Every structure is written in C-alpha cells, then in structure tokens.
C-alpha cells in the first residue's frame, strides 16, 4: 500500500505522480546478510491489504556492494553512475513459489513511499539480480517518477532518508506487461506474497 496517497486497496485514489526534489545517496561499504523482521506500517512488508497471507515467511536479502544501515554507495545514486544495485536473496521457499519481485523505495519521502524501482516476474529459480542488469524474463513496472527502470536516489543535504530494497516471493507470475503502472504492480504483488525480506541503507 502507498499509505494515504496510494493504497493496495483499489478503492482509494492515488495521488498524482510528481517529481520531488532529489534526495539521497553517499559512499558505502561491503556486504552483510540481513534477516528482515516482519514489520507493520506503511509498506508491503507487513499488513498486506488484500493479500492471501498476512504474515509471510522471512527471507534474507544481501548485496556484495553494501550492508544494512550504511550509506548507499555513490554508484547507485544520481551523484554517481545511477546503476541498479546487485542483490541476493535466500530462504526456505514453499512449493507455492512461482516468482520473485523486487521493490526499492524510500519510506521517509514526502509521498510515502517514493518508489524507485519495481522488478517482477523473476524466475523462481533465480536468487539474484546483477548490477545494472535484469534476470532473463524479468519485467519492470513504472516507478514514482513514471519510468519503468531504476530511478537512482539523489542526495540533497537535507533530511536523512532510508532506502529499502525488498524482495517478495510470490505464489504466481504477475503476467503484467513491461512498463505496467506502479499502482497495478504494487497491488498485484501485495495479493500474492508468501515470503519477504529487506535490506535497508541510508543516504548519509
């Protein structure tokens, strides 16, 4: 769900997509595994509106380029090359597993959350995304900027932000077109989550 601005509840109206001042990013460190607790609040991580399972199983999400609670490395922000980051995930997946989805967002943005990246229909045999490359067959939905790609966060020296790289195990292929709308992709993911994990980093 997108809190008050855009919810997985399709009866609510999304706020118009608009570009906010670009925040974010700074150099980072090397990889460390993070086992994600099932959190509530305004995100797909917990309290999934319309989902088949309110308390999904836990997954572990890591990156070879950074670890939890450190600044996001410059190459993954607009201050650098703006590359999409490499991610790895693992967990005890059920026989229901049919695909994975990845969502990168900022839960402290003026519109909460501001979504930088949605990748879906990742094969159930895939457990990683390489730097600046999508797995074969994976598709991208529109982000909050209205583009179907990784929109790199930008630092502005203001309020601190946290960037969340969340991986969802789903019990179906979404079968949405490449470039599907943010709201449609977000709602579809929420309805089919069976496991979830998250890696969270800072902008400074």
N, C-alpha and C positions, 0 to 999 in steps of 0.2 A: 504494500500500500504506500501511497505517497502522502500520508498524513492528510491535512486539511486540503492541500492543493490538488492531490491526485490519488485516489484510493483504488485498491484492487476491487472494491465494491463498485461495479459498473454503473450503479445508480447515481453516483456522485460525479460532479463535473471537474475535469482537470483545469488547472489554471493555464492560461496561455503560455507556451514555451517562449522564454526570452533569455537573452544572454545577460548574465550578471558580470560585474567586474571580476576579472580573472584573479583568483587567489592562488596560493599553494606552491608546493614542491621545494626541495632542497637536497643536498647530497645525503647518501645513506650508507648502510653497512652491508654485511653478508648474511647468509640465510640462517633462519632458525625456525623449527617447527612450532606451530601454534595450534593447540587444540581449542576449538571455539566453543564457549558455553552457549547454550540456547537462550538467547536474550529476548526480552519482550521489547515493547516500544515501537517506534515508527520505523519499521523496516520489514523486509521479507524474512528476517532471521527468526522471528517468533511471532505468534499471534496471527497466523496467516488467514486473512479473510477469504472464505470460500475454499480453503484447502481441504484435502481429504484427511490430512493428519496434522493436528495442531502442534504436536511435539515431535518433529523429525529427529532422526538419529544424528549423531555428531560425526563430522568429518575433520580431517586435519588438512590445512592449507599452508603451503610454504612457498618461498621464492629463493632462487640461488643468488638474487641480487640485493635483497633486503630482508629484514626481520620485523617482528611486531614492535610497535611503539617507538620506531626511529623515523627520522625524516625520509620522505620518498626521494630516491636518487634523482639527480637533475635530469638524466637522460629520459626519464619517464614523465617529465613536466614540459610546459611550454618554454621554460628557461633553457632547456636542452634540445634534444632531438625530437622530443614528443613521441617516443617509441612506446608501444604497448608492452607491459612487463611480462616476463616469464612466470608462470605459476605451476605448482604441482599440488596434487591432492590425493588423499588416500582415506580408506575407511572400510568398514565391514558392510559392503553393499548387499542388499537383499536381491532376491530373484526378480523383484519387480522393476529393477533398474533398466531403463530404456535409453536415457540420455543424460547429459550434464548441461548446465547453463552457468555462465559467469556474469556477475554484475559488479561494476566498480562505481562507487558513489561517495558522496560527501554528506554525512548526516547532520552537519552543522551549517549547511548552506542556507541562504535566505528562503529558498523553496526547498523543503526537506523531503527526501534527499535530492541533491542535484546529481543526476546520473551521468557518468562519463562514458560508460561502455556497457553494452549488453551483447553477449555471445550465447547462442543457443543451438540446439540440435547437435551437440558434441557427442560423438560416438560413445557408447557405454564402455568400450574397450580402451578409450583414451583417458589418461590421467594427468595430462599436462598441456599447457599452451606455451609454445616457444616465444621468445622475444620477437615482437613485431610480425608475428605470423599466426594464422589461424589453422587449427586442425582441419584435415580434409573433410569436406562436407558440412562444416560448421557455418552458421549464418550470423549476421549481426543485425540488431534492431536499432532504431533511432535512439539517440541519447537526448539529454535535456537541451542540447544545442540544435537538435533537429537533424543531425547527421548520423549515418549508420557506420560508425567507426569509433576508434578510441579517441576521445577528446581529452588531451592532456591537461591536467590541473595546472594552474598558474599561481605563483606567489604574488602577494601584493603588500606584504609587510604589515597587514592588519591583524584581525582576529585569527587565532590559531584554528586550524581545521584538521580533521582526521579523514583519511581516505580508506575506504573499506573495500577489499577485494573478496567477494563472497562467491563460493561455488555451491551450486544446488544439484543434487542428484534427483532426477525426475522419473516418474513411472510411465512416461510417454515421450515420443518425439512431438514437439510442438507443431511442426509442419506449417509454420508461418513463413511468408515469403521473406527473402533477404530485404532488409530495409523496412521491416514491419514497424508499426508505430510503437512508441515507448509504452503507452498505456496497455495496448493489446498484448505485448510481450510480457510486461510485468504481471498482468492479471493471469495469463496462461501459466507462467512459472509458479505463481502462488497456489494455483489449483492442483499442482502435481508434485509438490516437494515431498520426498521421502527421507532425505538426509541433507545436511547443510554444514558448511564450515567457512570460517572467515579469517583473513589476515588483515590487520589494521595498522596503518602507518600514519605519521604526522606530516605537516607541511613545514615545520620548523622545530 
